[in-house]
Amino acid sequence: MKKNLSLAAFLSFVLMAPALAEPVAVEAVMSPKESMKMTFKDGSKHFVVMVRREGEAKGNGAFAGTSVTEYGWHDIYPPAGGDPHGYLELAAANGDLAYLKWQVRAVFMKGADKPKLFDNGVWELVSGTGQFAGRRGLGSLVIKAVSKTDRLFVIEGEIGEAP
């Protein structure tokens, strides 16, 4: 009897527990649609790029198959580094939207011919509609150059129900 009661209590706990976070892992090649650049004319290499890029997320999880739009502010001061940040708007085929706030740290390291740029940081699901409403999430973001203008955004992490 005691064993059956313990099993029943365990099953009730498991079945009543909130849904666990689910993994997401997507990549999107983002191409610029609008861009403005300000170059500091103080002899430094400091510049700021304000950009809207678009791409398609491919991979696994709730963000897979979404159209992605970046609204970014890339404050770069070579060779010291930079502090890019902004928002990603992910739109599912049915019109549901997810808004990710992101921030990366840009670090230059010695390369074969010239310094190589590494952009690594975090994202957070801060808002959404439809399937993304009432959800929260967090994970890593890596941005890599794939051409002179296009960037690969690598988004990994987890999303789940907001508390």
N, C-alpha and C positions, 0 to 999 in steps of 0.2 A: 504494500500500500504506500509506504513512504517513498519507494523507488518510483512508483507511478506518479505520485504527487510532485516529486522533483523533476521528472521528465515533463510533466504538464506545465510546471512553472517555467522551465527552460524554453519550451516551445512557445509559450505565451510571450516571453521576453523577446525571442528572436523574431516572431511574427509581428510584434507590436513595435519593435525598434524602428527608428526612422531610417529611411534609405541611406545607405552609405554613399560617400562621394564616388563619382565615376571618373575614370581617367579620360583625358583628351590629349591627342597628339596630332597636330596638323601642321602643314607647311603651306605657305602661299608666296608665290613670286609676285611682288608688288611693282607695278609700273606707274611712274608719275603722270598725273593728269593736270595738276596745277602745281606751280612751284615759284617761290620767291626766295632770293638769296641776298643777304646783306653781308658784305665783306668789310671788315674793319680796315680802315686806311691809316693804320698807325704803325705799319712796318711788321706787324705780327701776321701770322697765317690764320687768325681767328675769323670764323664766319658763322652765320646762322642761316639755316635753310628751313623755311616753312613750306610744308609739302602736303599734298593730298595724293595718295597713291591708291591703286585698286588692284585686286587680284582675286583668285579663287582658292579656298582652303581645301586641301586634299589630305586625307589621313583617316583617323579614327576618333570616334566620340561625337558629342553633340555639336561640335563646330565643323565637322566634316561636311563638305558640299556647300558651305556658305560662301556668299560673296563678301569680300573683306575690303573695307575702305579705311585707310590710315589718315588721320589728321595729326601731323607730327610737327614738332619743333626740335630741330637738330642743332644744338649749340656746340660747335666743335672748335677746339683751339689746339691744332697740331704743334708740336708732337706731344704736348702734355696730356691731352685727352678730350673728353666732352661729356655732355649730359643730355642726350636726347630723351624726349618724353612726349606723350600725347595720348590719343584715344584710338582704338580700333572699333569700327562698327561692323558687326557680322550680321548679314541678312540671310536667313534661311529661304528656301524656295517658296514657302508659304507666307512669307512676309514677317515672320517673327524676327526680332532684333535682339542682339546681345551687345553690350557696351563694355569694352575692356579698357581699363586705364593701364598704361604701361610706362615703364621707365627703364632705361639701360645706362650703363656706364661704358663710355667709349675709351678704349685704351690702345695706344700705339705701341707696337713691339717691333724690334729690328726685323726687317725682311731681307731677302736676297738683293733686290735692287733699290727698294725704298721702304719706309716704315709700313708695317701691316696693321690694319685697324681691326680691333675686336670689339663687338657690341654685345654685351651680355647683361641681362637684367631680369625683371619680373613683370608679370601682368596680374590684374585683379578684375574679375567680373563684378562690376559695380551696379549694373542695372540691366533690365531687359523687358521684352514684351513676349506674350504667348508662352511658348515652352521655356523661355529664359526668365520669365517673371518669377520673383521670389526665389531666385537661385543666387548662389555666391560661388566664387571660384578663385583659384590662385595657382600660379605656376611660373615657369621660367620662359624667357623670351631671348632668342638669339637672332640677330640681324646680320646677314652676310651679303656682300656685293656679288651679284651674278653677272653684271655688265656695268658699263659706265653709269647707267641710269636706274636699272632695276635692282631690287633688293629681295632677298629670300627671308621671310619671317618664319621662324621655327617656334611654335607655341606648344608647350607641354605642361601638363598639370592635372588638376582635378576640379570638378564642379559638383555641387550638391545643393540641398535645400538650405535656404537662409534660416538662421535661428529665429 
